């Protein structure tokens, strides 16, 4: 994964987790929803990294 894409996943995930922490006081249900989106974003980053590694290795790994 290139540095720009890794930075995007890191910053967007941290922003979503931070937003979730802020929303706990305002709306717990909305905070849970934002945290779920953050978790999906982190997972998507791992899936994207694995797909890129699989493409660059030729599928032999």
Buried (B, 14 or more C-beta within 10 A) or exposed (E): BEEEEEEBBEEBBEEBBEBBEEBEEEEEEEBEEBBEBBBEBBEEBEEBBEEEEEEEEEEEE
